[in-house]
Amino acid sequence: MSADLSRLSLNTATTKALTLEEAVDVAARAGLGAVGLWRDRVAEAGLERAAAVVREAGLRVSSLCRGGFLTAVDADGQRAALEDNRAAIVEAATLGTRELVMVVGGLPACPEPGRAARPDGDRDLVATRQRVADRIGELVPVAAEHDVRLVLEPMNPIFAADRGVLSTLEQSLDLAADFPAETVGVVVDTYHVWWDPKLESQIARAGAEGRLAGYQVCDWVLPLADDSLLSRGYMGDGYVDFPTITRWVAEAGYTGDVEVEIFNQAVWDTPGDEVVTTMADRYQRLVHPYL
């Protein structure tokens, strides 16, 4: 019996060296059901062409990554963020996905991800999270108009300074609660939330509230890379309990695609077909039986 990969999605970050066309081809030939697209690859291919490539391959777009970076203090920065996110919403709708993943951004004191803080930069974490909520509120009508959902991604606390001031699923759901479930949801990314002692209850909450919009899987591997962002691995290479978390996601009623999103230089240096073969094998053993 052939493997059931109909819910497996290749996030194009996992095959960073491939063009959008190449990534779609690799996924389709392997029998996957979907691809998760990053906006840089979509821009390279052209939006309409990207949509056509995925459609003609018979695949779904499980999500578009990323919107977000909503934490600017100054009016010009806020306007630019809103403009970029409005464009991302239109891109998601054109690509045929409802799910726009939102990496909400870090503290304004951070000049760019991974860099030292500005000495006089804004470090007010509470106010920064409030600006995220404010910007989401401004984007909700646009998302609703295009039938797109803003999918908040809680990020591991090691990224709170520079990438994501929402660190837990609970924080993300609390923020989302002020908006319609069909327009603001959350994604469970095992790399970011595997450690959370409230994870089981918050996944159940997300399902009950109709906000569980995505499930992304990869492993937490040690030792950490010099760039901690690149410390992801194939399922089974690290410390994440995929059977347990996957059962929680399934019990919460999630029936969508399962994206594999890996940032890892060794994986990026591996031929795309080999990457997809490995991730499909790990999915079949560690994830699919528990869905």
C-alpha positions in Angstrom: 0.0 0.0 0.0 1.4 3.4 -0.9 2.0 6.0 1.7 -0.8 8.5 2.4 0.8 11.9 2.0 -2.4 13.7 1.1 -2.2 16.0 4.1 1.6 16.5 4.0 2.8 19.9 2.9 6.3 21.0 1.9 6.9 24.5 3.2 9.3 26.1 0.8 11.6 27.3 3.6 12.6 23.6 3.9 14.0 23.6 0.4 15.4 27.1 0.4 17.7 26.5 -2.6 14.8 25.6 -4.9 12.7 28.0 -6.9 9.0 27.9 -6.4 8.6 25.9 -9.6 11.2 23.4 -8.5 9.7 23.0 -5.0 6.2 22.4 -6.4 7.6 19.8 -8.8 9.4 17.9 -6.0 6.3 18.0 -3.9 4.0 16.8 -6.6 6.3 14.0 -7.8 6.5 12.7 -4.2 2.7 12.6 -3.9 2.3 15.4 -1.3 -1.0 17.2 -1.2 0.1 20.7 -0.6 2.9 23.3 -0.4 3.3 26.2 2.0 4.7 29.2 0.2 7.0 32.0 1.3 6.4 35.4 -0.2 10.0 35.8 -1.5 9.6 32.7 -3.8 6.1 33.9 -4.9 7.6 37.3 -5.8 10.4 35.7 -7.8 7.9 33.6 -9.8 5.3 36.3 -10.1 2.0 36.1 -8.2 -0.2 34.9 -11.0 2.4 32.5 -12.3 2.9 31.1 -8.8 -0.8 30.5 -8.4 -0.9 28.7 -11.8 2.1 26.5 -11.1 0.6 25.2 -7.9 -2.9 24.7 -9.5 -1.5 23.0 -12.5 0.5 20.6 -10.3 -2.8 19.6 -8.6 -1.6 20.9 -5.2 -3.1 23.1 -2.5 -1.4 26.1 -0.9 -1.6 25.3 2.8 -0.4 28.7 3.9 1.4 31.8 2.8 4.3 33.1 5.0 4.6 35.7 6.1 2.7 38.7 7.2 3.4 40.5 10.4 6.2 42.7 11.8 3.6 45.0 13.3 5.5 46.5 16.2 6.8 49.8 14.9 6.4 52.8 17.2 6.5 55.5 14.6 3.7 56.4 12.2 5.7 55.8 9.0 6.7 52.4 10.2 3.1 51.5 11.1 1.9 52.7 7.7 4.6 50.6 5.9 3.7 47.5 7.9 0.0 47.9 7.1 0.7 48.4 3.4 2.9 45.3 3.3 0.3 43.2 5.1 -2.5 44.4 2.9 -0.5 43.2 0.0 0.2 39.9 1.7 -3.6 39.4 2.2 -4.2 39.9 -1.5 -1.4 37.5 -2.4 -2.9 34.8 -0.1 -6.3 35.2 -1.7 -4.8 35.1 -5.2 -2.9 31.9 -4.3 -6.0 30.2 -3.1 -5.2 29.9 0.6 -7.1 31.4 3.5 -4.1 31.1 5.9 -1.7 34.0 6.1 0.9 33.2 8.8 1.7 36.3 11.0 5.2 36.6 12.5 4.2 39.6 14.6 7.7 41.1 15.1 10.0 41.8 18.0 10.9 44.9 20.1 11.5 48.2 18.3 14.9 48.3 20.0 16.0 45.5 17.6 17.3 47.0 14.4 16.9 43.7 12.5 16.7 40.0 13.5 19.7 38.7 15.3 21.4 42.1 15.9 22.4 43.9 19.0 19.8 46.3 20.5 19.8 50.0 19.8 21.0 51.7 23.0 18.0 54.2 22.9 15.5 51.7 21.4 12.0 51.0 22.7 12.0 48.0 25.1 8.4 48.2 26.4 7.2 44.7 25.8 3.7 45.3 27.1 3.2 48.3 24.8 4.7 46.4 21.9 2.2 43.6 22.2 -0.6 46.1 22.4 0.6 47.6 19.0 0.4 44.1 17.5 -3.2 43.9 18.7 -4.0 47.4 17.3 -2.5 46.6 13.9 -4.3 43.2 13.7 -7.5 45.2 14.4 -6.8 47.5 11.4 -6.1 44.5 9.2 -9.1 42.4 10.1 -11.6 44.2 7.8 -9.2 43.8 4.8 -8.7 40.1 5.6 -12.4 39.6 5.9 -13.0 41.3 2.6 -10.6 38.8 0.9 -11.7 35.7 2.9 -8.2 35.4 4.4 -7.4 34.5 8.0 -4.6 36.2 9.9 -2.8 33.3 11.6 -0.9 34.3 14.7 2.3 32.3 15.2 3.6 32.1 18.8 7.3 31.9 18.7 9.8 30.3 21.1 10.8 32.9 23.7 14.3 33.1 22.4 12.9 35.1 19.5 10.8 37.5 21.6 13.4 40.3 21.2 13.8 40.2 17.4 11.0 38.2 15.7 7.9 37.5 17.8 6.6 39.1 21.0 3.9 36.5 21.2 5.6 33.5 22.9 2.7 31.1 23.8 -0.4 29.8 22.3 -2.3 31.2 25.2 -1.1 34.8 24.5 -2.0 34.4 20.8 -5.5 33.1 21.6 -6.1 35.9 24.1 -5.2 38.4 21.4 -7.3 36.7 18.8 -10.3 36.6 21.1 -11.3 40.1 20.2 -11.8 39.2 16.6 -13.9 36.7 14.5 -12.5 33.2 14.5 -12.8 33.0 10.7 -10.5 36.0 10.4 -7.9 35.6 13.2 -6.5 32.2 14.1 -3.4 30.5 15.4 -0.8 28.0 14.1 0.8 25.3 16.2 4.5 25.1 15.2 6.2 22.3 17.2 9.5 24.0 17.1 8.1 27.0 18.9 5.6 25.6 21.4 6.8 22.0 22.2 8.0 23.1 25.7 4.8 24.9 26.8 3.3 23.3 30.0 -0.1 24.6 28.9 0.1 23.3 25.4 -2.5 20.5 25.6 -5.2 22.8 27.1 -4.4 25.6 24.7 -4.6 23.4 21.6 -7.9 22.2 22.9 -9.0 25.8 23.4 -7.9 26.7 19.9 -10.0 23.9 18.5 -13.1 24.7 20.6 -12.9 28.4 19.5 -12.5 27.5 15.8 -9.1 29.1 15.6 -6.7 26.2 14.9 -5.6 27.2 11.4 -2.4 25.3 10.9 0.0 22.6 12.1 3.7 22.9 11.4 6.2 20.2 12.3 9.9 20.0 12.7 12.2 19.1 15.6 14.2 21.0 18.2 17.8 19.9 17.8 20.8 20.4 20.0 23.4 21.8 20.1 21.9 25.1 18.9 23.4 26.5 15.7 25.3 29.8 15.9 22.1 31.2 14.4 19.4 29.7 16.7 16.9 30.2 13.9 18.6 27.3 12.0 18.4 24.8 14.9 15.4 22.9 13.4 15.6 19.3 12.2 13.6 16.5 10.7 11.0 15.0 13.0 12.8 12.5 15.1 16.2 14.2 15.1 15.6 16.1 18.3 13.5 16.4 21.5 9.8 17.0 20.3 7.2 14.4 21.2 5.3 14.4 17.9 2.9 11.5 18.7 1.6 13.3 21.8 1.3 16.8 20.3 -0.2 15.4 17.1 -2.9 13.6 19.1 -3.7 16.8 20.9 -4.1 18.6 17.5 -6.2 15.8 16.1 -8.4 15.7 19.2 -8.9 19.4 18.9 -10.6 18.7 15.5 -7.9 19.8 13.2 -8.2 18.2 9.7 -6.0 20.5 7.7 -2.6 20.1 6.1 0.6 19.4 8.1 3.5 21.5 7.0 7.1 20.6 7.4 9.1 23.9 7.9 12.8 23.4 8.6 15.4 26.1 8.7 18.7 24.2 8.7 21.8 24.7 6.6 22.5 21.0 6.2 19.0 20.4 5.0 19.2 23.3 2.6 22.4 21.8 1.2 20.6 18.4 0.5 19.0 17.8 -2.9 15.3 18.5 -2.8 14.1 15.0 -3.7 16.1 13.6 -0.8 14.7 16.2 1.6 11.2 15.4 0.7 11.8 11.6 0.9 13.2 12.0 4.4 10.5 14.3 5.7 7.8 12.0 4.2 9.3 9.0 5.9 9.4 10.8 9.3 5.8 12.1 8.7 4.6 8.5 8.1 6.2 7.2 11.2 5.9 10.0 13.7 2.9 12.2 12.7 0.4 10.5 10.3 -0.5 7.6 12.6 -1.6 10.0 15.3 -3.7 12.4 13.2 
